[in-house]
Amino acid sequence: MSAPTTDSNAPQTGASPAPDTRISTVIAACMLAIFLAMLDSQIVATALPRIVGDLGGLDQFAWVTTAYIIASSVTTPVYGKLGDLFGRKKVFLVAIAIFVVGSATAGAAQSMEQLILFRTVQGVGAGGLFVSVLAIIGDLFSPREGAKYFNLFGIVFAAAALAGPAVGGVLTDLLSWHWVFLINLPLGVIVFVLVAGCLHLPPKSRRAHIDYAGFITLSAAIVALTLLASWGGVKYDWISPQILGLAALSIVMGGLFVAAERRAPEPVIPLHLFRDSTFSVSVLVSIAAGIVFLGAVNFLALYIQVVTGASPTMSGVVLLPMMFGLVAASVVSGQIITKTGRYKWYPVLSMATGIAGALLLSTMDTGTPRVVAIAYMLLFGIAAGLNMQVLTMAAQNTAPRDDIGAVHATVAFTRQLGSTLGISVFAAIFYNRLTEDLAKRVPAGALDGIDHNSLSSNEVLTKLAAPVRDAVEHAYAAALSPVFLAAVPVLVVGLGIALLMKNMPLRSWDHGGSEGSSEEHADRH
């Protein structure tokens, strides 16, 4: 199905308008939108233990993050196509509106089920924020002019990653966990007003084909696979009809997705990209990185607050070195790659360092000094940062220029997919071990009348007798150890795949499309 694309809001302008107050305002709004999207993925981590203590549902807490990631993952390519069809401005405004509504309802949630539902709505909106901003910059500026704005967005991205855990802790302590969601309301309204009043784009005359079959089958496969990972061994036995049915559904939907992509004029994920070994390696390592690194913050926040007794504010402070290590490693590796044009060994180093970090984190218990735990987390953060920019650079380096947008979207999507699976699987491992250890360690009857789901709350823990509280802390520490041990084989596989990446220099092209020096290309990308 296809339809003509026009943007009634847009005057006839060139692709590279001269900077003025209106353009500066739009850029500021776009930067704030990026900040919102990134902050919301980080700010919730330090509030989760308090949320679980208030709403209950420890066995469901991972879904507060997982539902958000699934929704944003499956809607990201949809927003890209809708932007082609109806215009970037309209689609961006719809995404902002959905995100704000989701934030308001999440902040008012009265149960874990409600919170998960409203986080899904929030994720649907978030899926359109980042992709719309990138598309808008591409419409407003030429690649050379747009490069400086992408660098600004990188700084905003880093600032949100660093500030997220600490801001979440402060809001939870000073106000309540509801405010980690409600803070998005005034900021989202500001972005909406600025974009509505100041963004004007040239009209579009191309016809866009929407890959409905691809969107539907991919979404179904992701949801089925995530439910399988979340429920297997926790809610249902691995050989139960429910789990076997989900496995069959994910395989069937995956097969139908591949068939749909082969026929689609504008597929969600162009399959011909996988003929390039560098792209395939980048995608597979992105999945491994997503599984291990992006889901770690939730479990580390539990360790810091429950096992060490830190407040949400302090847990955010304790997590700051890890986030700083992530950002610093990403920035420094990007600068070095820009100068040398070589990138192969950074994903390798990321996986190897991650193995060491995961093994060290698996040794933490109730007796681990906080400064030692911080050092382990810092190493883990550095490992995560070493692959953030590099995999995208490598994937786009050997891809045809016309497929650069699809390359960016696919690498980001697979990383998010890995994150969704990682959080679900690790949560299942954690909850199973925690249930066993609480039964072993806590004296019989000591927790009668106390909801086990509320044990992550400091308010509940402080009311327990010292021996009981000590047993609970030991149980949580013991439950977290297998989570990080389970990450090791994933990283080992990622390391093996990363070693297969070709050691090719970064290429470049001028405005006419001819290739230039590696250094020039790195400066632009």
Buried (B, 14 or more C-beta within 10 A) or exposed (E): EEEEBEBEBBEEBEEEBEEEEBBEBBBBBBBBBBBBBBBBBBBBBBBBBBBBBBBBBBBBBBBBBBBBBBBBBBBBBBBBBBBBBBBBBBBBBBBBBBBBBBBBBBBEBEEBEBBBBBBBBBBBBBBBBBBBBBBBBBBBBEBEBBBEBBEBBBEBBBBBBBBBBBBBBBBBBEEBBBBBBBBBBEBBEBBBEBBBEBBBBBBBEEEBBBBEBBBBBBBBBBBBBBBBBBBBBBBBEEEBEBBBBBBEBBEBBBEBBBEBBEEBEBBBBBEEBEEBEBBBBBBBBBBBBBBBBBBBBBBBBBBBBBBBBBBBBBBBBBBBBBBBBBBBBBBEBBEBBBEEBBBBBBBBBBBBBBBBBBBBBBEBBBEBEEEEBBBBBBBBBBBBBBBBBBBBBBBBBBBEEEBBBBBBBBBBBBBBBBBBBBBBBBBBBBBBBBBEBBEEBBEEEBBEEBBBBBBBBBEBBEEBEEEBBBBBBBBBBBBBBBBBBBBBEBBBBBBBBBBBBEEBBBBBBEEEEEEEEBBBBBBBB
